[in-house]
Amino acid sequence: MQKTTALHPVVLAVTERVRTRSAATRSSYLAQVDAAAQRKPGAERMGCANVAHAFAAMPDGDKARVTGIDKFRVVAEKGPNIGIVTAYNDMLSAHAPLQHYPDLIKLEARRLGATAQVAGGVPAMCDGVTQGTPGMELSLFSRDTIAMATAISLSHDVFDCALMLGVCDKIVPGLLIGALHFGHLPTVFVPAGPMTSGLSNNDKAKVREKAAQGLVGRSELLEAESAAYHGLGTCTFYGTANSNQMLLEAMGLHVPGTAFINPGADVRQELTREAVRTVLGKQTGGAAAPQAGWKCPPIGVQVDERCIVNAMVALLATGGSTNHLIHWVAVARAAGIVIDWNDFSDLSDVVPLLTRVYPNGSADVNQFQAAGGPGYVIRELLDAGYLHADVLTVRSGGLREYTAIPSAHADGALQWADAGASQDETVVRPASDPFSASGGLKLLLGNLGRSVIKVSAVPHDRHVIEAPCRVFDSQEALHHAFHADELNQDLICVVRWQGPQANGMPELHKLTPPLAVLQGKGFKVALVTDGRMSGASGKVPSAIHVSPEAASGGPLAKVRDGDRIRLDASAGTLQVLVDAAEWDARPLATMPETLRAANGVGMGRELFAGMRRNALTAEEGACSWL
């Protein structure tokens, strides 16, 4: 018998606040979704020439099924047409497994009397490849580019439902934003899973720190990195890519339990076939077979304020990527829902931290999956009243189906079993005995603006740092000072001109090794930046996403070398300790001309100038399309 628990009052209050705040925009969005859903199917709505173009390349059997015409003969029954949007490329380990998914999907669709077409491909870039290079400045805006590419793919408007094939950092949010702009289509997300475990994340980090100190050379570092990133699948640490997958499970947009099944696992292909069955309303297995007439709901109806809050709770309960304080704001806006960092902060105060996965612990996502994975976490959150149970999902059994772990019978058929007890309480723990009573994120307020900090990986004795600051205009400048031995003291490093309007808000992962080295020497250090750090900031206290950014006149542009700054994650404050009258009178610095001239030039960055000009703040999702 399923456990029924009253919803936690703060979760309920935040949801009601979001619903009230979003009433006008959500109503307008749903009206658009309903208007699109009321139209005739594409093959009936369009002119004959349009239809002929859309299906010209289809095999005759599929063409007859989707158009109702077979060699100029009317066919009695037409079948639904699935649009596939894929992020496949064979350069990136996470997306290479998607190569043969479309063929598998088409075969399964044909078996079920339906058809499927690859509607289009979207770009998929890897922050791990571009980290610290000019290409990284395209990273954030690749999300909106992917959303636009998804819209272009679906704009042929001949689809009855859709499958989204993608995994990593900006790819899933971009696909989701694009899909929500076609909110009348039932849509299922289809992942590829993480690579098998290689060199542990902790051991990899140690080699990086040694390299930062010059204790090992390039060959040793490359050997370690290649042992960590070694095969098909997503990186195994709990960064943005794997946080994406956790959130999609909590939103009910996957076939249940698919997030962290390895690409080579026997059950992987059957889960992809099940995605086809699910989007067509013909699911198998799970809590129960769908009732007669049950249909997978349109994604725009499914993703409501309860669904968004569930995603936020799952992020906090697992200590997920801080990038989602930007991306999921944008996702929500695409569905007419308005959330902000106050909502995340209020939820974080009450949502328990249930997982320790690197960088919040030593385990990787394969160990997380083996210990219980998303199914265990979702069950614990449901049973403790932290998730809305009464939400639509792509399955007829609702969110409770996502508490189970899939496997295959000897005949290959899928079966799901309850996650059971935690298989390793150093990795996942019950809501009654969490790692922490509150979530892994904190909102920081003060005279330096609004920012966030991921505290789940930061030891409690480093939650408060007060020290003089050193101001840097680029991450390269910080590296230069580190190698010149200029930073060996208690210090708060301010790295500015890194926001969406300045240079596209690149992630600053390459700052972690030198700052970790300084911290390891016993110095109290912290980072304050209007850039991003994702989940890779690890154990170094980092106030990130400072808004407004320096380039738009934010207070980071006033900070000077030697100013004393206090970062207090316990109190939720970020303050420069300068006399108020002096601070108010200080002029804003401007971006150095050499930096301004270099920003946006080369490696295609010129093409993104309009996005930089139009980008909203990080707290508003850094959207370039509103």
Residue pairs with C-beta under 8 A, 6 or more apart in sequence:
2 400
3 382
3 383
4 389
5 382
5 383
5 384
5 385
6 385
7 385
7 386
7 388
8 350
8 384
8 385
8 386
10 346
10 347
10 349
10 350
11 309
11 313
11 347
11 350
11 351
11 385
11 386
11 387
11 388
13 346
14 309
14 343
14 346
14 347
15 305
15 306
15 309
15 388
17 343
18 305
18 308
18 309
18 337
18 338
18 339
18 343
19 26
19 305
21 338
22 305
22 336
22 337
22 338
25 333
25 336
25 337
25 338
26 304
26 305
26 335
26 336
26 337
27 336
28 336
29 183
29 300
29 335
29 336
30 300
30 301
30 336
32 183
33 183
33 184
33 298
33 300
33 301
34 184
36 182
36 183
36 184
37 184
37 298
39 45
41 78
41 160
42 51
42 54
42 81
42 156
42 157
42 158
42 159
42 160
43 51
43 54
43 55
43 66
43 67
43 68
43 78
43 81
43 158
45 157
46 54
46 157
46 158
51 67
51 158
54 156
54 158
55 62
55 63
55 66
55 67
55 158
58 66
58 115
58 117
60 70
60 71
61 110
62 106
62 110
62 115
63 69
63 70
64 70
64 71
64 75
65 75
65 78
65 79
65 110
65 113
65 114
65 115
66 78
66 79
66 81
66 115
66 158
67 78
68 74
68 75
68 78
69 75
77 113
79 112
79 113
79 114
79 115
80 114
80 115
80 160
80 161
80 280
81 114
81 115
81 116
81 117
81 158
81 159
81 160
82 105
82 109
82 114
82 115
82 116
82 117
82 159
82 160
82 161
82 162
82 163
82 276
82 279
82 280
83 116
83 117
83 119
83 153
83 154
83 156
83 158
83 159
83 161
83 162
83 163
83 185
84 101
84 102
84 105
84 116
84 117
84 118
84 119
84 162
84 163
84 165
85 118
85 119
85 120
85 121
85 122
85 150
85 153
85 154
85 162
85 163
85 164
85 165
85 166
85 175
85 178
85 179
86 98
86 101
86 102
86 118
86 120
86 121
86 122
86 165
86 166
87 95
87 98
87 121
87 122
87 123
87 124
87 146
87 165
87 166
87 167
87 168
87 171
87 175
88 95
88 96
88 98
88 99
88 101
88 121
88 124
88 165
89 95
89 96
89 124
90 96
90 99
91 126
92 124
92 125
92 126
92 129
92 168
93 195
93 229
93 231
93 232
93 233
93 234
93 235
94 124
94 126
94 167
94 168
94 192
94 233
94 234
94 235
94 241
95 124
95 166
95 167
95 168
95 171
95 192
96 232
97 192
97 193
97 232
97 233
97 263
98 165
98 166
98 192
101 165
101 190
101 192
101 272
102 116
102 118
102 165
104 269
104 272
104 273
105 116
105 163
105 272
105 273
105 275
105 276
106 115
106 116
108 273
108 276
108 277
109 115
109 116
109 276
109 280
112 276
112 277
112 280
112 282
114 276
114 280
116 163
116 276
117 158
117 159
119 153
119 154
119 156
119 159
119 162
120 149
120 150
120 152
120 153
120 154
121 149
121 153
122 145
122 146
122 149
122 150
122 153
122 166
122 171
122 174
122 175
122 178
123 142
123 145
123 146
123 149
124 146
124 166
124 168
124 171
125 135
125 138
125 139
125 142
125 170
126 168
127 136
127 139
127 169
127 240
127 507
127 509
127 534
128 229
128 235
129 135
130 136
130 138
130 139
131 507
131 509
131 510
132 475
132 509
132 510
133 603
134 602
134 603
134 605
135 603
136 506
136 507
137 503
137 504
137 506
137 599
137 600
137 603
137 605
137 608
138 504
138 603
138 604
138 605
138 608
139 169
139 170
139 504
139 506
139 507
140 170
140 326
140 500
140 504
140 505
140 506
140 532
140 622
141 504
141 608
141 611
141 612
141 615
141 624
142 170
142 174
143 170
143 173
143 174
143 177
143 327
143 330
144 174
144 177
144 611
144 623
144 624
144 625
145 174
146 166
146 170
146 171
146 173
146 174
146 175
146 177
146 178
147 173
147 174
147 175
147 177
147 178
147 181
147 334
147 625
148 178
148 625
149 174
149 178
150 164
150 174
150 175
150 177
150 178
150 179
150 181
151 178
151 181
151 182
153 178
154 162
154 178
154 179
154 182
154 185
159 185
160 185
160 186
161 185
161 186
161 187
161 188
161 279
161 280
161 296
162 179
162 182
162 185
162 186
162 187
162 188
162 279
163 187
163 188
163 189
163 190
163 275
163 276
163 279
164 172
164 175
164 176
164 179
164 187
164 188
164 189
164 190
165 190
165 192
166 172
166 174
166 175
166 189
166 191
167 191
167 192
167 234
167 241
167 244
167 245
168 234
168 240
168 241
168 244
169 239
169 240
169 241
169 244
169 323
169 534
170 327
171 244
172 189
172 241
172 244
172 245
172 248
173 244
173 324
173 327
173 328
173 330
173 331
175 189
176 189
176 253
176 331
176 334
177 330
177 331
177 334
179 185
179 187
179 299
180 299
180 300
180 303
180 331
180 334
180 335
181 334
182 299
182 300
183 298
183 299
183 300
183 301
183 303
183 335
184 298
184 300
185 298
185 299
186 279
186 281
186 295
186 296
186 297
186 298
186 299
186 394
187 253
187 279
187 298
187 299
187 394
188 253
188 254
188 255
188 275
188 278
188 279
188 296
188 394
189 248
189 253
189 254
190 254
190 255
190 258
190 272
190 275
191 245
191 248
191 254
191 258
191 259
192 232
192 233
192 234
192 263
192 268
193 233
193 234
193 258
193 259
193 260
193 261
193 262
193 263
193 265
193 268
194 233
194 234
194 235
194 236
194 242
194 260
194 262
194 364
194 365
194 366
194 369
195 229
195 230
195 231
195 232
195 233
195 234
195 235
195 236
195 262
195 263
196 231
196 233
196 262
196 264
196 366
197 236
197 364
197 366
197 367
198 227
198 228
198 229
198 230
198 231
198 236
199 224
199 227
199 228
199 230
200 228
200 358
200 362
200 364
201 228
201 236
201 237
201 358
201 359
201 362
201 364
202 358
202 362
203 224
204 224
204 225
204 227
204 228
205 359
205 513
205 516
205 538
207 216
207 220
207 221
207 224
207 225
208 221
208 224
208 512
208 513
209 513
209 516
209 517
209 520
210 216
210 220
211 217
211 218
211 220
211 221
211 513
212 482
212 513
212 514
212 516
212 517
213 517
228 235
228 236
229 235
232 263
232 264
233 262
233 263
234 241
234 242
234 245
234 365
235 241
235 242
236 242
236 358
236 364
236 365
236 366
237 357
237 358
237 359
237 364
237 365
237 535
237 536
238 318
238 319
238 320
238 321
238 355
238 357
238 358
238 359
238 360
238 364
238 365
238 368
238 535
239 321
239 359
239 534
239 535
239 536
240 321
240 323
240 324
240 327
240 534
240 535
242 259
242 260
242 365
243 315
243 318
243 320
243 321
243 323
243 324
243 535
245 254
245 259
245 260
245 374
246 259
246 314
246 315
246 318
246 320
246 374
246 377
247 311
247 314
247 315
247 320
247 324
247 328
248 254
248 259
249 256
249 257
249 258
249 259
249 314
249 374
249 375
249 378
249 402
250 310
250 311
250 313
250 314
250 374
250 378
250 381
250 387
250 399
250 402
251 303
251 307
251 308
251 310
251 311
251 393
252 302
252 307
252 391
252 392
252 393
252 394
252 395
252 398
252 399
252 402
253 299
253 302
253 303
253 393
253 394
254 275
254 394
254 402
255 271
255 274
255 275
255 278
255 394
255 395
255 406
256 286
256 375
256 395
256 401
256 402
256 404
256 406
256 416
257 271
257 373
257 374
257 375
257 402
257 404
257 405
257 406
257 416
258 271
258 275
258 406
259 373
259 374
260 365
260 366
260 368
260 369
260 373
260 374
261 267
261 268
261 271
261 369
261 406
262 268
262 366
266 408
266 412
267 406
267 407
267 408
267 414
270 408
270 412
270 413
270 414
271 406
271 414
274 283
274 284
274 285
274 414
277 283
277 284
278 296
278 394
278 395
279 296
279 394
280 296
281 290
281 294
281 295
281 296
282 290
283 289
283 290
283 395
283 396
284 413
284 414
285 406
285 413
285 414
285 415
285 416
286 395
286 396
286 397
286 401
286 404
286 416
287 395
287 396
287 397
287 398
287 400
287 401
287 404
287 416
288 396
288 397
289 396
290 396
291 396
294 396
296 394
297 392
297 394
300 335
301 392
302 391
302 392
302 393
302 394
303 331
303 335
303 337
304 335
304 337
304 391
304 392
305 337
306 388
306 390
306 391
307 388
307 391
307 392
308 328
308 331
308 332
308 335
308 337
308 339
309 343
309 347
309 388
310 387
310 388
310 391
310 399
311 324
311 328
312 328
312 339
312 343
312 344
312 347
313 347
313 351
313 381
313 386
313 387
314 320
314 374
314 377
314 378
314 381
314 387
315 321
315 324
315 328
315 439
315 441
316 344
316 347
316 348
316 351
316 353
316 439
316 440
316 441
317 351
317 352
317 353
317 354
317 355
317 377
317 381
317 386
317 439
318 353
318 354
318 355
318 357
318 377
318 440
319 353
319 355
319 356
319 357
319 360
319 439
319 440
319 454
319 456
319 457
319 535
320 440
320 535
321 534
321 535
322 441
322 452
322 454
322 532
322 533
322 534
322 535
322 537
322 544
322 545
323 507
323 532
323 534
323 535
325 341
325 344
325 441
325 452
325 545
325 618
325 619
326 532
326 545
326 618
326 619
326 621
326 622
327 621
328 339
329 339
329 340
329 619
329 620
329 621
330 621
330 622
330 623
331 621
332 338
332 339
332 621
333 620
333 621
333 623
333 626
340 619
341 443
341 450
341 452
341 619
342 443
344 441
344 443
344 452
345 441
345 442
345 443
345 572
347 439
348 438
348 439
348 440
348 441
348 442
348 443
349 438
349 439
350 386
350 438
350 439
351 381
351 386
351 438
351 439
352 384
352 386
352 431
352 434
352 435
352 436
352 437
352 438
352 439
353 360
353 434
353 435
353 436
353 437
353 438
353 439
353 440
353 456
354 377
354 380
354 381
354 428
354 429
354 430
354 431
354 434
354 435
355 361
355 368
355 377
355 427
355 428
355 429
355 435
356 362
356 363
356 426
356 427
356 428
356 435
357 363
357 364
357 365
357 367
357 368
357 427
358 364
359 457
359 535
359 536
359 537
359 538
359 539
360 440
360 456
360 457
360 535
361 426
361 427
361 457
363 371
363 424
363 426
363 427
367 424
367 427
368 427
368 428
370 423
370 424
371 422
371 423
371 424
371 427
371 428
372 405
372 419
372 420
372 421
372 422
372 423
372 427
372 428
373 405
373 419
373 428
374 402
375 402
375 403
375 404
375 405
375 418
375 419
376 403
376 419
376 420
376 422
376 428
377 428
378 387
378 399
378 402
378 403
379 403
379 418
379 419
380 430
380 431
381 387
381 431
382 389
382 399
382 400
382 403
383 431
384 431
384 432
386 431
387 399
388 399
389 398
389 399
389 400
390 398
391 398
391 399
392 398
393 399
393 401
393 402
395 401
401 416
403 418
403 419
404 416
404 417
404 418
404 419
405 416
405 417
405 418
405 419
406 414
406 415
406 416
407 414
407 415
407 416
407 417
408 414
408 415
409 415
422 428
422 429
422 430
429 435
436 456
439 456
440 454
440 455
440 456
440 457
441 452
441 453
441 454
441 455
441 456
442 452
442 453
442 455
442 569
442 572
443 450
443 451
443 452
443 572
444 450
444 451
444 452
444 453
444 543
444 567
444 568
444 569
444 572
444 573
444 574
445 572
445 573
445 574
446 573
446 574
446 575
446 576
447 555
447 575
447 576
447 583
448 528
448 543
448 546
448 555
448 556
448 559
448 565
448 574
448 575
448 576
449 546
449 547
449 548
449 554
449 555
449 556
449 574
450 546
450 547
450 619
451 528
451 543
451 544
451 545
451 546
451 547
451 574
452 543
452 544
452 545
453 541
453 542
453 543
453 544
453 567
453 569
454 533
454 535
454 537
454 542
455 463
455 541
455 569
457 535
457 537
457 538
457 539
458 539
458 540
458 541
458 569
459 539
462 519
462 524
462 526
462 539
462 541
463 541
463 568
463 569
463 570
464 566
464 567
464 568
464 569
464 570
464 571
465 490
465 492
465 524
465 525
465 526
465 541
465 566
465 567
466 564
466 565
466 566
466 567
466 577
467 489
467 490
467 491
467 492
467 524
467 525
467 526
467 564
467 565
468 490
468 491
468 492
468 562
468 563
468 564
468 565
469 491
469 492
469 493
469 494
469 528
469 559
469 561
469 562
469 563
469 564
469 565
469 576
470 481
470 486
470 487
470 491
470 492
470 493
470 494
470 561
471 494
471 496
471 559
471 560
471 561
472 478
472 481
472 493
472 494
472 495
472 496
473 495
473 496
473 497
473 591
473 592
473 595
474 495
474 497
474 595
475 495
475 498
475 508
475 510
475 511
475 531
478 487
478 493
478 495
478 511
478 514
479 510
479 511
479 514
481 487
482 514
482 517
482 518
487 493
487 514
487 518
487 525
488 518
488 521
488 523
489 523
490 523
490 524
490 525
491 518
491 523
491 524
491 525
492 525
492 526
492 527
492 528
492 565
492 567
493 511
493 515
493 525
493 526
493 527
493 528
494 528
494 529
494 556
494 559
494 565
495 508
495 511
495 527
495 528
495 529
495 531
496 529
496 530
496 549
496 550
496 556
496 557
496 559
497 503
497 530
497 550
497 551
497 591
497 595
497 599
498 505
498 506
498 508
498 529
498 530
498 531
498 532
498 549
499 505
499 530
499 531
499 546
499 547
499 548
499 549
499 550
499 551
499 552
499 554
499 617
499 618
500 549
500 612
500 615
500 616
500 617
500 618
500 622
501 549
501 551
501 552
501 612
501 613
501 615
502 530
502 549
502 550
502 551
502 591
502 599
502 612
503 599
503 600
503 612
504 605
504 608
504 611
504 612
505 530
505 531
505 532
505 615
505 618
505 622
506 531
506 532
507 531
507 532
507 533
507 534
507 536
508 527
508 529
508 531
508 532
508 533
509 533
509 534
509 536
511 527
511 533
512 533
512 536
512 537
512 538
512 540
515 525
515 527
515 540
516 538
516 539
516 540
518 525
519 525
519 539
519 540
525 540
525 541
526 540
526 541
526 542
526 543
526 565
526 567
527 533
527 537
527 540
527 541
527 542
527 543
527 544
528 542
528 543
528 546
528 556
528 565
528 567
528 574
529 542
529 543
529 544
529 546
530 544
530 545
530 546
530 547
530 549
530 550
530 551
530 554
530 556
530 618
531 544
531 545
532 544
532 545
532 618
533 542
533 544
537 544
541 567
541 569
543 567
543 574
545 618
545 619
546 554
546 556
546 574
547 554
547 617
547 618
547 619
548 554
548 555
548 617
549 556
549 617
549 618
550 556
550 557
550 589
550 591
551 557
551 591
552 617
553 588
555 576
557 588
557 589
557 590
558 576
558 583
558 586
558 587
558 588
558 589
559 565
559 576
560 586
563 576
563 577
563 578
564 576
564 577
564 578
565 574
565 575
565 576
565 577
566 573
566 574
566 575
566 577
567 573
567 574
568 574
568 575
576 583
578 586
591 599
599 605
600 606
600 608
600 609
600 612
610 624
611 624
614 624
614 625
615 622
615 623
615 624
616 622
616 623
616 624
616 626
620 626
